[in-house]
Amino acid sequence: MSALKNIEGQNVPDVTLMIRKDGDWAKVTTDDLFANKTVVVFSLPGAFTPTCSSTHLPRYNELAPIFTKHGVDSIICVSVNDPFVMEEWARDQEAENVMLLPDGAGAFTKGMGMMLDKSAINFGDRSWRYSMLVKNKKIEKMFIEPEKEGDPFEVSDADTMLHFIDPSAKGPDQVAILTRIGCPHCARAKKALTSVGLDYVEVPLGHTIRTRAVGAISGGKTVPQVFINGELIGDADDLDLYLKKAA
């Protein structure tokens, strides 16, 4: 593995890339992406790959509103994949808060000095995993994954970048609610969460699995069951008490 250089203080590579936009071809330049803007960039080995799809891209997409509040104009994900693959991956990931930039010929990645040969796993030339904060085309900060075998994912994550921008920044609360269709108490719990600005993920359970699933996950017998940041809050009445204490 060749040494990867931290190029903080330098400008991002001056390139023109072809992308897919509204079902047609379009060109995008370095100036289009970075001039007079504050941009967070993260690069990864490939679309649809495990870590990239399960963690790296989703967390940046999730934290995008927080980055925006801290002065970031856009978030760009770079990968040495063709435009069609990146377009489909964006659709699959529902990553509407992140621009997926196809660096198909590797021009941007080569200019960054981050291209590596991954032929051993049948990838060919791909980008090393890293992230950076760019202001008006100049690289202010880089987080480069340690040079070791495999695909390390330790420092280029969204939370590390957000902490660099503002150590006191707080990510969104993680809220999930187990429900069933037609449950009035579930509707009450969802309304209570919305009223205090808590965005939630709803997990509707079918009749045949509901009792067993609720019992296995929460230890309860009925829905709803609400979880906030890994903590079981309980049913709708428990949620009301929790929100009153937190007010």
C-alpha positions in Angstrom: 0.0 0.0 0.0 1.5 3.4 -1.0 1.6 6.2 1.5 -1.5 8.4 1.6 -0.8 12.1 2.0 -2.8 14.6 4.0 -3.1 17.6 1.7 -4.8 20.0 4.1 -4.3 23.6 2.9 -4.3 22.7 -0.8 -7.2 23.1 -3.2 -9.3 20.1 -4.3 -8.5 18.8 -7.8 -9.7 20.8 -10.8 -11.9 18.3 -12.7 -15.0 18.1 -14.8 -17.2 15.0 -14.2 -20.2 13.6 -16.0 -23.2 12.8 -13.9 -26.8 11.8 -14.4 -29.4 14.5 -13.8 -33.1 14.2 -14.4 -32.6 11.2 -16.6 -29.9 12.8 -18.8 -26.2 13.6 -18.9 -24.8 16.7 -17.3 -21.3 18.1 -16.5 -20.3 19.3 -13.1 -17.0 21.1 -12.4 -14.9 21.7 -9.3 -16.1 25.3 -9.3 -19.7 24.2 -9.4 -19.3 22.0 -6.4 -16.9 24.0 -4.2 -16.4 27.6 -5.2 -17.6 30.0 -2.4 -19.1 27.1 -0.5 -18.5 25.1 2.6 -18.6 21.4 1.7 -18.2 18.2 3.5 -16.8 15.4 1.3 -16.5 11.7 2.2 -15.1 9.1 -0.2 -15.6 5.3 0.0 -14.6 2.2 -2.0 -17.9 1.5 -3.7 -21.6 1.8 -4.0 -23.7 -1.0 -2.6 -20.8 -2.3 -0.5 -21.6 -3.3 3.1 -20.0 -0.6 5.3 -20.7 2.1 2.7 -24.4 1.2 2.6 -25.1 0.3 6.2 -23.3 3.1 8.0 -21.1 5.6 6.1 -23.6 7.1 3.7 -26.8 6.7 5.9 -25.3 8.6 8.8 -24.1 11.5 6.7 -27.6 11.6 5.2 -29.2 11.5 8.7 -26.9 14.3 10.1 -27.2 16.5 7.0 -29.7 18.9 8.7 -27.3 19.3 11.6 -24.4 20.1 9.3 -26.6 22.7 7.5 -27.2 24.4 10.8 -23.5 24.6 11.3 -22.8 26.4 8.0 -22.2 23.4 5.6 -23.7 24.1 2.2 -23.6 20.6 0.9 -22.4 17.0 1.5 -20.8 15.1 -1.3 -20.1 11.3 -1.4 -17.4 10.4 -3.9 -16.9 6.9 -5.3 -15.1 5.5 -8.3 -18.3 4.1 -9.8 -20.1 5.0 -13.0 -22.9 7.5 -13.0 -25.6 4.9 -13.5 -24.5 2.9 -10.5 -24.3 6.0 -8.3 -27.7 7.2 -9.4 -29.3 3.8 -8.6 -27.5 3.7 -5.2 -28.8 7.1 -4.3 -32.3 5.9 -5.1 -31.8 2.7 -3.1 -30.5 4.5 -0.1 -33.0 7.3 -0.2 -30.1 9.6 0.4 -31.8 12.9 -0.6 -29.5 15.0 1.6 -26.2 13.9 0.0 -24.9 14.4 -3.5 -23.5 11.1 -4.8 -20.7 12.1 -7.1 -19.6 9.4 -9.6 -15.8 9.6 -10.2 -16.0 6.9 -12.8 -12.5 7.5 -14.4 -11.0 8.3 -11.0 -9.9 11.9 -12.0 -10.9 13.4 -8.6 -9.6 10.5 -6.6 -6.3 10.5 -8.4 -6.0 14.2 -7.9 -6.5 13.7 -4.2 -3.8 11.0 -4.1 -6.3 8.5 -2.7 -6.5 5.9 -5.5 -5.5 2.4 -4.6 -5.5 -0.9 -6.5 -8.1 -3.2 -5.1 -7.7 -5.9 -7.8 -7.2 -8.5 -5.2 -11.0 -8.3 -4.4 -11.9 -7.8 -8.1 -12.6 -4.1 -7.6 -9.8 -2.6 -9.7 -8.7 1.0 -8.9 -10.9 2.4 -6.1 -10.7 5.2 -3.6 -9.4 4.9 0.0 -11.9 5.8 2.6 -11.5 9.4 3.9 -13.5 12.6 4.6 -12.7 16.3 4.4 -14.0 19.7 5.1 -13.6 22.1 2.1 -14.1 25.9 2.2 -14.1 27.7 -1.2 -12.1 24.8 -2.8 -9.4 24.8 -0.1 -9.1 21.6 2.1 -9.4 22.7 5.7 -9.4 19.3 7.4 -8.9 15.7 6.3 -9.7 12.5 8.1 -7.9 9.6 6.4 -8.5 6.0 7.5 -5.4 4.3 8.9 -3.4 2.4 6.3 -3.9 -1.2 7.2 -5.3 -4.3 5.6 -9.0 -4.5 4.8 -11.4 -1.5 4.8 -10.9 0.4 8.1 -13.7 2.7 9.1 -12.6 4.6 12.2 -12.3 8.4 11.5 -14.1 9.3 8.2 -17.6 8.9 9.7 -20.2 11.7 10.0 -20.0 12.0 13.8 -16.3 12.6 13.7 -16.6 15.3 11.1 -19.5 17.0 13.0 -17.5 16.9 16.2 -14.6 18.6 14.4 -16.9 21.4 13.1 -18.6 21.8 16.5 -17.6 19.7 19.5 -20.8 20.6 21.3 -23.1 19.6 18.3 -25.7 17.1 19.2 -27.1 14.6 16.7 -30.8 13.8 16.3 -32.5 11.6 18.9 -33.0 8.0 17.7 -36.7 7.2 18.1 -38.5 4.0 17.1 -42.1 2.9 17.9 -43.6 -0.6 17.6 -47.2 -0.3 16.4 -50.1 -2.1 14.8 -52.7 -0.8 12.3 -55.7 0.7 13.8 -54.3 1.0 17.3 -55.6 4.2 19.0 -52.9 4.2 21.6 -50.3 4.0 18.9 -51.8 7.0 17.2 -51.7 8.9 20.5 -48.0 8.0 21.0 -47.1 9.1 17.5 -49.0 12.4 18.0 -47.2 13.0 21.3 -43.8 12.4 19.7 -44.6 14.8 16.8 -45.8 17.5 19.2 -42.4 17.8 20.8 -40.5 17.6 17.5 -39.2 14.0 17.8 -38.8 12.4 14.4 -39.5 8.6 14.7 -39.3 5.4 12.8 -42.5 3.3 12.9 -42.2 -0.5 13.0 -45.7 -1.8 12.2 -46.2 -5.4 13.3 -48.6 -7.9 11.8 -51.1 -9.8 13.9 -49.3 -13.2 13.7 -46.0 -12.0 15.0 -47.0 -9.0 17.1 -47.2 -10.6 20.6 -44.0 -12.6 20.2 -42.1 -9.7 18.6 -43.2 -7.1 21.3 -42.3 -9.5 24.1 -38.9 -10.4 22.6 -37.9 -6.8 21.9 -39.4 -4.9 24.8 -40.6 -7.4 27.3 -44.1 -5.9 27.0 -47.3 -7.4 25.8 -49.0 -4.6 23.9 -48.3 -1.9 21.4 -47.2 0.8 21.2 -43.7 0.4 22.6 -41.4 3.4 22.3 -37.6 3.5 22.3 -35.5 6.7 22.5 -31.8 6.6 22.1 -31.7 2.9 22.9 -33.8 3.2 26.0 -37.2 1.5 26.3 -39.7 4.2 27.3 -42.8 1.9 27.2 -46.4 2.4 26.1 -48.3 5.6 25.4 -48.9 6.4 29.1 -45.2 5.8 29.8 -44.3 8.1 26.9 -46.5 10.9 28.3 -44.7 10.7 31.7 -41.3 10.7 30.0 -42.1 13.8 27.9 -43.5 15.6 31.0 -40.3 15.0 32.9 -38.2 16.0 29.9 -40.2 19.3 29.4 
